[in-house]
Amino acid sequence: MALLRNSLALSALLLTTPLFAQSAETLRSTAEQTLEAFNIPGLAVVAVKDGEVILAEGFGVRDTASGDKVNADTLFGIASNTKAFTSAAIATLVEQGKLNWDDKVVTHLPEFRLADAELTAQLTIRDLLSHRSGLGLGAGDLMIWPNTDKSTADLLAGLAHVPVQRELRERFAYNNLMFVTAGEIIARVSGMPYGDYISQTFLQPLGMNTTRVGFSNIPSSNTNYAVGTAEMNGELHRFPLDYLEDFAAAGAMASSVNDLSKWLLTQLQGGIAPSGERLFSKDSQNTMWQVTTPLPVSDASAAAGTNFRGVGLGWFVKDYHGVKHVSHSGGILGMLSLTTLIPEKNFGMVVLSNQQAFGGLTAITEEALEELLNLPDRDWVAEEQAAYQEYMQSKAEFVLEQPEIVRDGLPLKSYEGTYTDAWYGDVKIEHFDDGLYINFTHTELLKGVLEHYNGDTFVVHWNEPLLEADAFIDFKVSRDNEVEGAVMEAVAPFTDFSFDFHNLRLEKN
């Protein structure tokens, strides 16, 4: 535990004013408390104000196996904070006259299809970036999550079969594959791969020299990257490295707080890099920070000083105690990120973590905003820790309700075979002497065993329990007792939405 308590502050920049020193100390103290309160191995924090870096430091360890320390150059998966780079890349192409925000997607990707023809014809680039496509929450994510062997072409082809749940622009539903689609538009229009365009347009001009689009692109000489963890039954477990390379434009970037300080400064200067080079226009930034898809305001949010919330293009936007608040979070297996900008105060910050306790990132951010905006004092670490412990307790106490009367199913051999879903592909059910096994053929981590539940329904237990994604599989049987197909859904309410088993329609071959 000493490694968790005693942070090593690295790469701290010179603090030039008492205000900066006070803010840095608040961030440093809160980060140190957070490590222990949330059982987080490692954190990195960067904050900028008025064109200066207040703090860029690492705390704790980047890998629980090696004990190596986090520093300001340690790479973390920033996950969906990649989306802001994708939207900004589109903005640069708009400024070059190569496309428009309201261009139809099919104008640039003629082969693009969704399950609804009218939606396909009307969907725009702006729709892709604002989560109002008509697809459901996380729909189609099993094509990319956990990491699969599917190419971008495979993902686009699969989209044609993902169920549409509502009308275009009807309401918000977070969707990663729409950003994958935007990334392919960037590649087609720019004439270079998405990652190359991001590097040429942003990373190189900003001097974000260690940032990469995809962990696989980190040079072997750089071992300073974090390894994700998850807490289960009070213990930390390392996650297998699984960084979702296939959906680069939605969430595959790896970056450090030193590099991200330059991105924050550019955002707060309306697209002007610290070097003085303009990367995108102020008009483009206004477009990205304008609410495109409104969101409801809960009573709790209203009490916390929020009157409006919405989705911009790659960002979430709201008012917060009288100022504009622009933010985005990100999560991959074992890692989290949180970016927050308060433009009116010329302030921005990023928190990176190699553990899945999001309340820790919230606590650090809210403590900083409390000081920035001179808000009433609250113990954010204690509040968020209590909420996290309650959540973890609810997970530990979750028990699958058993049926009162358990019906027999068919002989196990009857369920064996290959099942195909139109958008995911093949799922194999294999019968061995000790039972049934399942294999999602495109996804290395989705392999497991089937436990009989009731009748023709089984529970899937994945070989990797850290996924926390046990699922029902309900086999569809004809009147002649022939297995024809299957449907699935997550067992527990806390399963990540990207395990969208409920969208599968498996037909037996």
Residue, then its C-alpha position, 0 to 999 in steps of 0.5 A: m500500500a505504500l506505493l499507493r500512498n506515496s506518489l512520486a511527482l514528476s515533471a512538475l513545471l515551475l509555478t509562477t504565482p501563489l494562485f497557481a501554487q495553491s491550485a497545484e497543491t489542491l490537485r496534488s493533495t486530492a490525487e494522493q488521497t484518491l489513490e488510497a480512497f479508490n484503490i487506484p494504482g496510478l494516476a496522471v493529472v494535468a491542469v492549465k490556466d491562462g496559457e500556463v501549465i499549473l501541474a503535470e504530474g504522475f502519482g502511484v504506479r503504472d503497472t502493479a506487476s513491475g511497480d514502475k512509477v507513473n510520470a507525466d510522460t506515461l501513456f494511458g489509453i484515453a479512450s473516448n477522449t479520442k473523439a474530440f480529435t476526430s471532430a477537430a479533424i473533420a473541422t479542418l477538412v471543412e475549413q479546407g473546403k473538402l466537406n461540410w458538417d451537413d454533408k450526407v455520409v453516403t456522399h463520401l462513403p457510397e457503400f455506407r448502409l444502415a438497416d433503414a434506407e431513409l436513415t441511410a440517405q439522410l444521415t449527415i456527418r454532424d449526426l455521426l458526431s452528435h450521437r443522434s443517428g437512430l441507433g441504440l446505446g452502444a449498438g454494434d459495439l460487440m464488433i469492436w469491444p473487446n478487441t476483435d479481428k474486424s477491419t474498418a470495412d467489416l465494421l461498415a458492412g456490419l452496420a447495415h444489419v445493426p437494429v435501428q431503434r428510433e428516428l433520426r435525430e429523435r434523441f441521444a444514444y451514445n454510439n461508437l461506430m458512428f465515430v468509426t464511420a467519421g474516421e473512415i470519412i477522414a481517411r477517404v477525404s484526406g487521402m491518408p489513414y486516419g491515424d496519419y491524418i491525426s498525427q500530421t494535423f495535430l500531434q506533430p504541430l503540437g509536439m505531442n511526440t509520444t502520443r499514438v493512435g493505437f497502443s500497437n503504434i507505440p515504439s518498442s523502445n518506449t515502455n512507459y505506458a500504463v497497464g489497466t486494472a480492475e477491482m474485484n472482491g476487494e482485490l486489484h487485477r491486471f487487465p490483459l492488454d486490449y486497446l481496441e485498435d479497430f475503432a481508432a477514431a472512436g477511442a484508440m489513442a494513447s497519450s500522456v499528461n505532458d502531451l495533453s497539456k498542449w491539446l488543452l492549451t490549443q482548445l482554450q486558445g480557440g484552435i491556436a497551438p502554443s507555438g502560435e500556429r492555428l490548427f482550426s478556427k474559432d468558428s469551428q470550435n464554436t460549432m464543436w462546442q454548440v449543443t447539437t443534441p439536447l440532454p435532460v437535466s436531472d434534479a441532482s444536476a439542477a441542484a448542482g448548478t446546471n440548467f442545460r446539458g447537451v452533446g456538441l461534436g465530440w464533446f459534452v456541454k453544459d452550464y455549471h454554476g454560471v459558466k460553460h463547462v465542456s467535457h468528455s470522459g473515456g473508458i477502456l478495459g482497466m483505464l479511464s480518462l476525464t477532460t474538462l474545460i472551463p473556457e470563461k476561466n481559461f482553465g482546463m484539465v485531464v485526469l488519467s487512471n489505470q483503474q476503473a473507479f470513475g469517482g476518483l477522476t470526478a473527485i479530483t476534477e470537482e475539487a479543482l473546479e470548487e477552488l477555481l469557481n470559489l464554490p462552497d467547500r465539499d469533501w469530494v473524495a469522501e462523497e465519491q468514495a462513498a458512492y463508489q463503495e456503495y456501487m461495489q457493494s451492490k455488485a458484490e451482492f448481486v445474485l441471479e434470481q433462480p426460477e422457482i421451477v427449473r425445466d429441462g432443456l434438450p440434450l446438450k448435443s442439440y445446441e452444438g453448432t455455428y450460429t451467425d448474426a448478420w452484423y457480428g458474424d459467427v458464434k460457435i457452441e461446442h459440446f464436450d464431455d463436461g458441457l457446452y462452450i461458447n466462442f465468439t469467433h472474432t473476439e479473443l476475450l469472448k470465450g466461455v462456458l454455458e451453465h444451464y439456467n432453465g429450459d433452453t436458457f443458459v448463462v454464459h460465464w466468460n473465461e475472463p471474469l474481469l469483463e463482468a459481462d455474464a449473459f443469458i443465451d436463450f436458444k430458440v427451438s422449433r415444435d420439432n425440437e430443432v434448435e433454430g437460433a438464439v438471442m442473448e442479453a446481459v445478466a447484470p444491470f452493471t454490465d458495460f453497455s458496449f456488451d450489446f448482446h441484446n442486439l444479436r439475432l443468432e441463426k443456427n447454420 
